Every structure is written in C-alpha cells, then in structure tokens.
Amino acid sequence: MDGLDTLKAKYLTAVANAADESALEEVRVAALGKKGEISAMMATLGKMEPDARKAAGAMLNVLKDEIDAALRARKSGLADAALDERLRTEWLDVTLPGRPRPRGTIHPVSQVMEELTAIFADMGFAVAEGPQVESDWYNFDALNIPPEHPARQEHDTFFMHRAPGDDRPPHVLRTHTSPVQIRAMTEQGAPIRVIAPGRVYRMDMDQTHTPMFHQVEGLAIDRDISMANLKWVLEEFCRAYFEVPSVELRFRASHFPFTEPSAEVDIRCSWEGGQLKIGQGDKWMEILGSGMVHPKVLQAAGVDPAQWQGFAFGMGIDRIAMLKYGIPDLRAFFESDLRWLRHYGFAALDMPDLPGGLSR
Ligand code: PHE
C-alpha cells in the first residue's frame, strides 16, 4: 500500500477547503462513497496474501477513520458558522416596544341599528330591506306623492343620470325608507310587521343635516291595528332603547301624504348643564314621523284597504344615536376619524341584546 500519506494529505486538504456542506459531501463521496477512492482500495484487499492484507487493511481503516473524523469536524464547524450567520442576519430586538396596529370600533350608527333591531325583534318585527337607488314610483308615486305634489320639492332629491334621449323618469337616491313599506307589502302581503333600517339621501348639509343619513321605517298591518298600538309600540321602544324606567311621548297632528291621520312624535326630556335627560323635564324633542297607512298606499302595494289597516313610522337613527350617546355634531359621524371612533365607538363582539343589556 503505497501513497497512503499522499492520499491522506489530499483528502484532509479537500475537507479543510470545502466551503459549504454540499462541497463537503462531494469530498465524502469521492473518498468514502461506494465508488470512492478508499473504498476502491478496500476492494483490492481480497486479492492480497493474508499477511499483507492484514497490514494494508489496518492502515486503510485508520486512514478511513481519520478522513471520516475530519469530515464530521468540518461539517459541524460549517453548521455552526451557518447558524451564526443566520443569527446575525435575523437579529431581532425583543425589547423594542410593540407597534400597535390602528384598530377600529363599531360605529355608533351600527350599534344603534343592532339595538333597535333587537328591541323590535322582541315585539315581533322582522327586518326588511330595499335598494338605495330607487325608482321614483317606489320613492314617491306609490306613497301617494304624485309628480306635481309639493312634497317632491321638499325632499331635496338626488336624481340619477339618464342617458341623453332616454326620457323615462330618472331613478333617485331614496329620500326616506318609506319605499320599503311598498316593497315589503308587495312581497309578503298582509298581515305584516317589519322594520327597515338603512341609508337615505337628501341634498342638505349643516350641523344637524348630512346629505346621507339613516332612518328606520316601521310598518304593522293587520285587521284591526290602530293608533293606540302605534303609541304602545313607540313607548315600549323608547323605554327599552333609552334604558330608562319610563318615557312620555307627545303626538302632534301633522301631515304626510302616505299616512292619514299623521302625527309627529316628541319625547319628554330636559337639558341640564348641556346634559340631555330622556324621560323627564319640561322640554320636548321631536324624534319621528308616523301615522295610519293611507289606503292608497296599501292599494299601491296590492293590499286590500277594505280588509287591512295599520301604522307606519319613520325615525332618524343618527338623531337617536346622538341623543342616547351624547354626540354633539352629526357631521363627525361620517368623517371616518379614528380618534372620534375610539371615543364614541363600541367594542366588536358586544352584540346588543335585551337580556344582556343593550349598551354594556
Ligand atoms: N318618511 C317620512 C320622512 O322621511 C317619515 C314617515 C314614515 C312618516 C312613515 C310617516 C310614516 O320624513
């Protein structure tokens, strides 16, 4: 067995020079792999004389162990170096303060919609919906507001665009939730008990008006529904919503084309030191419009006014949200200011329900 020292020097140098684990593996295969140089020499042992074989075999085994040991040592050295490098580049200062992500809250309008839905659901009212872009028939005609009626002007309507030459009446952004009365009755017939919360639009903008705001419509039709039922339902609602033991409502005669008789409803309250108190005091605050559904409206929705009658009301959601939660300026509702939302908003997952309390 000549040249073992040369072989040893060759492989130990190769091991020392291997720059990474895959280069090292190549060295291992070349020396100790099945077809490697050392293995090939092992294979020649069989043809030797017993004494020579013994001596050569022992030397080869020593060489093999030496190369193997060098490979292992280099391998763990490389792994340590790789880890050091990773630790250096993936360095993270765990003592840095956390960076809080901007977090939103439930908007007061959403909260109030959930609250009033829970209250009316408890009285047997289902939720109905309609489109915000509405035909003028649903928004006006079906509600007994013919084209020449002055109420059309009072509504400050936004009209949708029509292509030039298309002279069908334009669609409108609904000016109130009352068209949902027609849609709900047309779809479900009578008897019916629904509320319809949603967005409405009027061309108006000051501290108490925004071009988009929210209303909730109420509708109850049956064989013998009266103004007395309307009064009870509204009182029950206000007591539950404002979370006070009792409320007092005042019905003022009024006029809407779609109800007869019609009434605007005020709630007794007081202003003390800028603080509004619902339920007691010597002031009245208007909160909604209401009345007995006009026979022409029932007819337009395919409900026979000789057999059915009932009440409807429309209430401003933003207004009652401001009243309950002491929010002074309506415009802030729609400015998407996170600081405002954090102050007036509600925790997600705190869904209002009657047994759990509405505004925990
Ligand atoms: N739609 C009316 C409004 O927007 C409110 C209303 C609804 C009045 C239902 C009576 C009955 O002012």
Residues whose N, C-alpha, C, O or C-beta is under 5 A from the ligand:
A	BS01	LIG	T175 H176 S178 F256 T259 G289 S290 G291 A312 F313 G314
